[in-house]
Amino acid sequence: MSDWPLSTHLAHLRHALTLAQSCPPTTTAFSVGAVLVSPRGSVLSTGYSRELPGNTHAEQNALTKLLPATPPAGSVLYTTMEPCSERLSGNTPCLDRILFPENRGITVVVVGVKEPSTFIAENVAERNLKDAGVEYLYVGGLEGEILEAATKGHGKKKKEEDTA
């Protein structure tokens, strides 16, 4: 959990980063990876952006793939980018999904980067998770790699506009 060594947190974030790097690129969303870990440290489920049909997010996919099971008490959710608190598509934000009663076993959310304001002006996940009693832990060290994976495809739109 949060008292695990930094090396453990980084290993799970690197796993999430590998998942993020496998996302189909797009100009309209970030590519994110998520790993749900049991209190004993074993991987329960993984997900990445757009892995499942329907404009799905990484955390959403990790939780969906765990069904019909639910996260056991003391579970840790690792995500390369903090969970979204608003979705322009109208879909349920990942923050809300984490706070659903059936997911109350998630007691720690570990993030590799804050959500840039590219699509949403202010992400309130950190505040809302803390208010709900869920520990929010920022683990630095992979920001450059995470942002590179998260924004793959974003530069393509700009380059196309420049050559048009």
Residue pairs with C-beta under 8 A, 6 or more apart in sequence:
1 39
1 74
1 76
1 107
1 108
1 135
2 76
2 108
2 110
2 135
2 137
4 41
6 139
8 41
9 78
9 110
9 137
9 139
10 139
10 141
10 142
12 35
12 37
12 43
12 76
12 78
12 110
13 78
13 80
13 110
13 112
13 139
13 142
13 146
14 142
15 33
15 35
15 43
15 46
15 78
16 32
16 33
16 34
16 35
16 46
16 58
16 78
16 79
16 80
16 112
17 33
17 80
17 112
17 142
17 145
17 146
17 149
18 33
19 33
19 34
19 35
19 46
19 47
19 48
19 58
19 80
20 31
20 32
20 33
20 48
20 49
20 58
20 80
20 146
20 149
20 150
21 31
21 33
21 149
21 152
22 33
22 48
23 31
23 32
23 33
23 48
23 49
23 50
23 51
23 149
23 152
24 31
24 50
25 31
25 152
25 153
25 156
26 50
26 153
27 153
27 154
27 156
27 157
28 119
29 49
29 50
29 55
29 119
30 49
30 81
30 115
30 116
30 118
30 119
30 150
30 151
31 48
31 49
31 50
31 149
31 150
31 151
31 152
31 153
32 48
32 49
32 57
32 58
32 59
32 79
32 80
32 81
32 150
33 46
33 47
33 48
33 49
33 58
33 79
33 80
33 149
34 46
34 47
34 48
34 58
34 59
34 61
34 62
34 77
34 78
34 79
34 80
35 43
35 45
35 46
35 62
35 77
35 78
35 79
36 43
36 44
36 45
36 46
36 62
36 63
36 66
36 71
36 75
36 76
36 77
36 78
36 106
37 43
37 44
37 75
37 76
37 77
37 78
38 44
38 72
38 74
38 75
39 72
39 73
39 74
39 75
39 76
44 66
44 69
44 71
44 72
44 75
45 62
45 63
45 65
45 66
46 62
46 65
47 56
47 57
47 58
47 59
47 60
47 61
47 62
47 63
47 64
47 65
48 58
48 61
49 56
49 57
49 58
49 61
50 56
51 58
51 61
52 60
52 61
52 64
52 65
54 91
55 89
55 91
56 64
57 84
57 87
57 91
57 94
58 79
58 80
58 94
59 77
59 79
59 83
59 94
59 97
59 98
60 91
60 92
60 94
60 97
62 77
63 71
63 97
63 98
63 103
70 102
70 103
70 105
71 77
71 103
71 105
71 106
72 105
73 104
73 105
73 107
74 105
74 107
75 105
75 106
75 107
75 108
76 106
76 107
76 108
76 109
76 110
77 83
77 98
77 106
77 108
77 109
77 110
78 110
78 112
79 94
79 109
79 110
79 111
79 112
80 111
80 112
80 113
80 142
80 146
80 149
80 150
81 111
81 112
81 113
81 114
81 115
81 146
81 150
82 109
82 111
82 113
82 114
82 115
82 123
82 125
82 126
82 136
83 93
83 94
83 95
83 97
83 98
83 109
83 111
83 125
83 129
84 93
84 94
84 95
84 115
84 120
84 123
84 125
85 93
85 95
85 120
85 123
85 124
85 125
85 128
86 93
86 120
86 123
87 93
88 119
88 120
94 125
95 124
95 125
95 128
95 129
97 103
98 106
98 109
98 129
98 134
99 128
99 129
99 132
99 134
106 134
107 133
107 134
107 135
108 134
108 135
108 136
108 137
109 125
109 129
109 134
109 135
109 136
109 137
110 137
110 138
110 139
111 136
111 137
111 138
111 139
112 138
112 139
112 140
112 142
112 143
112 146
113 142
113 143
113 146
113 147
113 150
114 123
114 126
114 138
115 123
115 125
116 147
116 150
118 151
118 154
125 136
126 136
129 135
129 136
130 136
